[in-house]
Amino acid sequence: MNNNTKHGILIFTALLTLTVLCGCEKLSEKSTPYLINNAANFAANGKWDKALKYSEAVIAREPANINALLLKAIACEHSNKLTLATKAARSAVNQAPGNFTAQYTLGRLYAKEPKKMQDAVAPLLRALKIKPNDQNTLVLLAKCSSSLNISNAIKYYEMLAKFPRFNKRPELWNQMGVFYVKQKENRKAALCLVKAYRMAPDNPNILLNFAVFKDFYIGMSHSTVDFYKQYLNITASNPELQKKREFVKKRIEKISPR
């Protein structure tokens, strides 16, 4: 290869490198508001890799920037990087313990993992203290407390029941009924499960919970057969419920009058 050829290759390589560099946005030269706004826009449009890239560019220069930390947490969450998401949310809480969004986000991320339900309760309680009666926070507190069998769970369910949005939802009354069953408060459980059933008699989960409660918890097996048959009827085309259907069939055989 002669010198002219080598020189030409070097020039071409240099031009190519320059072109690539010019085509890449130097985030370090952009202002923080620019980066935050773009990260938020990318997140809003589901472009999580770019949202993460821009939020991390802010954190590199401003490690305590709450907005960037929260955007990173959300971007990581949607990129299946839950550990990194939780770490970013925890950093946001450390920087601004009085920030509702930071506390709520940390609690919400913990609540996504069954083994960390206990960890979720504290930040969610702090979030509720900052923003009393926030419905999303109450939903998560009820969910976590119920899973952990904490007696306070019913308080959160009752608070939710005061909102029209939830008062008319049979799922809420069903959950309250299930919780009361766990607490061995059958009278209260009956009131809630009956209300849920009356609201949604064709909901398979609600119907089965109501039937099982009558059958196993208050000794009314003789009047439960029709409810079990109703369950089999409305779930006939659902193969995912096969195991439950088998249980119901066997139960009908056992408690049906001879």
N, C-alpha and C positions, 0 to 999 in steps of 0.2 A: 504494500500500500504506500503510494507516494505521499509526500508532505501536503500537497494540495488537497488530496482526498481526506487525509486525517484532519486537516484544518476545517474542511467543509463539514465533516461529521461533528466536530466540536461545536461549530457555530449552530448547526441544526439542533444538537442536543441542548445547547444553551437557550435557543429560542423556544424549544418545546417546554423546557423547565419554566421559562418565564411565562409562557402561555398558561400552563397549569396553575402557577402561583397567582396570576392575575384573575384566573377563573374562580379561585377560592376566596371567600370572604374572610378577611382578617378580623375575627371577632374581638381580638384584644384592642383593636383601634376604635371599636364602636362604643357609644355611650351606654351606661347602665339602663336608662329608660328604653333605649332602642332594643337592647337585648331582652329585657323583661317583656316588653310589648310583643316582640316577635315570638318569644317562648310561649306566651299566653295564646297568641294566635295559632301557633303550631299545635298546641295542646287542644284548643277548641276544635281544630280540624282533624284531630286524631293522628297527627304526625309526631308521634312520641319520641322518635329518635332525634328529631331536630329540636323538639321542646327540651329534651334532656341536654343536648349539646349547648343550646343557648343559655339555659339556666346554670349549667356548670361553668360557663364562661363568666357569668356574674359572680358565682361563688368563689372562683379563683382569685378575684380581686376584692370581693366583699364577702368573706365567709359568714358574716352575721346577717346577710340580707334575707329577711323572712320570706319575701315573695319568691325569691329564687329557690330557697330551700323547699318551700311548699310545691312549687312547680316541678322541682326535681323529684320530690316524693311521688307526685301524681304520675309523672312521666315514667318513673321506675316501676310503679305499680302496674301500669298498663303495658309495660315491657317485660312483665313476668320476673321482675327483680324486687320481690317483696322485702327481702332483707335490707337492700339499699334504700328502698322507699321508707321503711320504718326508721332507718338510721337518719335519713334526711328530716323526717317529721320530728324525730326526737331532738335533733339539733335546733329545729325551729322553736320547739317548746322551751328548750334551755335558753334560747336567746330572748324569747318573748312569752313568758309563762302566762301573761294576761291576755294573750291573743286567742280568741275563740276558735278561729279556723285551724290554728296550729294544734290546739288541744283536741279538737274534734277529729282532725285528720289522723293524729297519732292513735287515738282510741279506735277509730274506724279501721285502721290498718291492722291493729292488734286483733280486732274482732274477726278478721278474715281467717285467722288461724285458730282452730279449736283449742290447741294447747296454750294459747296466749290470751284466752278470754279473760282470765284473772287480771292480766296486765292492762286490759282495755278499760276496766272499770274506773280506775283512778283518773286518767285523762278525760274520760267522758263525764265524770262527776264535776271535774274542774270546768269543763266546757259548759255544763248545765248551770253552774254557778255564775259564770260570766254572762250566759244568755238563757235565763230561766224560761222554761216551757218550750224550748226549741224541740219541735216534733221529731226531727231526724235523730237528735241526741237521745230523746226518750225511747225511740224505737230500738236503738242499739243497746241502751242500758237495760231495757226490758229483756231483750234477746240474751244478752250476756248474763244477767242476773238469773234469768230462768234456767239457762244452761248450767250455771253453777249452783242452782238450787238455793239462791240467796233470797231470804224472805222479802227484801225490799223490792223484788221484781214486781209484785202485785201493785205496789205504789205507782210504779211507772206505767203499768197497764191502765190503772185507774185514771192517771193523769191524761193518758192518750184518749181514753174513752170520753173525756170531756170535750174533745174536738169533734165537730160534725164529720170531718173527713174520716175519722176512725170509728166513731160511735156506730156508724151504719155498716161497718165491715165485719162480716161474720168471722173472719180469721182472727180478729182481735179477741172476740168473746170465746172462740175455740181455744186460743192460747191461754186465756185466763182460766178457762175450765180445766185444762190440762195441768196448769200450775197448781190450782186448788186441789186437784186429785193427788198430786205429789205431796202436798202439805196435809193430806188426809182430812181436808175440809169438804166433805161430800155435799153438804147442803149448798154451799156457795158454788161448788163445781157444777152441781145440777142446774142451778139458775143460769150459769153462763153457757153450758153446753146445750141446754134447751133453747136458749135465745139464739145461739149460733145455728142450730139445726132449723129453727123456724125461719131464719133469714136465708139459709141456703140448703134446703133439704136434698138437693141433687149434687152437692159437693162431696166427693168420695171420702176425703179425709175427715170432714166434719161429721158425716153420716156414720163412718166406722167408729170414730171416737165416741159418739153418742151411744151407739149400740154396745160397744165394749164396756162403757161406763155402766149402763143399765145391767148388763150381763154379769160383770165381775165385781162391781163395787157396791151396788145397792140391792143385789139379790133379786133382780127382776128378769131373770133369764127367760121365763115363760112368755114374756111379752116382747122379747127381743128378736124372735125368729123373723118376723115381717121386715124388720129393719135390715137384718142380714141379707134377706132375699132381695130387698131393694138395692143393697150395695152390689150384689152379684149382677143385678140387672143393668145398673148404670155403668159398671166396669167391664161388661162382657167383651168389649172390643179393645181393651187395654192390656196387652201382654206384659207390660212392665209391672202390673199388679198381680201377677200370677200367684206369687207366694201368699199374699194376703187373701186372695180368693180361695186358695186351698185351705187356709186356716178357717175362713168363714164357712166353707162347705162342711168341714169336719165338725165345726161348732154347731151348725144347724142340725146335723145328724144326731149329735149328742143331746141337745136340749129340746128337740121336737117331741111333742106328745106322742106316745106310743098308741 
